[in-house]
Amino acid sequence: MNVNRVKQILSSSADIEVKYNGASIWIDHLNENGNTATVHLRGPLEERTVVEIGELIEE
């Protein structure tokens, strides 16, 4: 995924499914460096992780 698509997903009101390592995640925000995003798994656990945006896959 690229930085422009991450920005589009963040500004969208639609429920857009994104996966990281096969797990469905929510993107919390794009980090200042523009190469990483803070994400968390969909579901009850809200542990946040910083990942490379290139590793995110839109379903």
C-alpha positions as CSV (number, residue, x, y, z in Angstrom):
1,M,0.0,0.0,0.0
2,N,1.2,3.5,-0.6
3,V,1.0,6.7,1.5
4,N,-1.8,8.3,-0.5
5,R,-4.0,5.2,-0.2
6,V,-3.4,5.2,3.6
7,K,-4.5,8.8,3.7
8,Q,-7.6,8.0,1.7
9,I,-8.6,5.2,4.0
10,L,-8.1,7.3,7.1
11,S,-10.3,10.1,5.7
12,S,-13.0,7.7,4.4
13,S,-16.2,6.9,6.4
14,A,-16.4,3.5,4.7
15,D,-15.3,0.3,6.5
16,I,-12.3,-0.6,4.3
17,E,-10.7,-3.9,5.2
18,V,-6.9,-3.8,5.5
19,K,-4.7,-6.7,6.4
20,Y,-1.3,-7.0,7.9
21,N,0.4,-10.5,8.0
22,G,-3.0,-12.0,7.2
23,A,-4.8,-10.4,10.1
24,S,-7.5,-7.8,9.7
25,I,-6.5,-4.4,11.2
26,W,-7.6,-0.8,11.7
27,I,-5.2,1.9,10.7
28,D,-5.0,4.4,13.6
29,H,-2.8,7.0,11.9
30,L,0.0,7.6,9.5
31,N,3.2,8.4,11.3
32,E,5.2,11.6,10.7
33,N,7.9,9.8,8.7
34,G,5.4,8.8,6.1
35,N,6.7,5.2,5.9
36,T,4.9,3.7,8.9
37,A,1.5,3.6,10.4
38,T,0.2,2.8,13.8
39,V,-2.4,0.0,13.6
40,H,-4.4,-2.4,15.8
41,L,-6.2,-5.7,15.3
42,R,-9.9,-5.6,14.7
43,G,-11.6,-7.0,17.8
44,P,-11.4,-6.6,21.5
45,L,-7.6,-6.3,21.8
46,E,-6.4,-2.7,21.1
47,E,-2.7,-3.3,21.4
48,R,-1.1,-0.9,18.9
49,T,1.8,-1.7,16.6
50,V,3.9,0.4,14.2
51,V,4.2,-1.2,10.8
52,E,5.6,-0.4,7.4
53,I,2.8,0.9,5.1
54,G,4.3,-1.2,2.3
55,E,3.3,-4.3,4.3
56,L,-0.4,-3.4,4.5
57,I,-2.8,-5.0,2.0
58,E,-6.2,-3.8,1.1
59,E,-8.8,-6.6,0.7
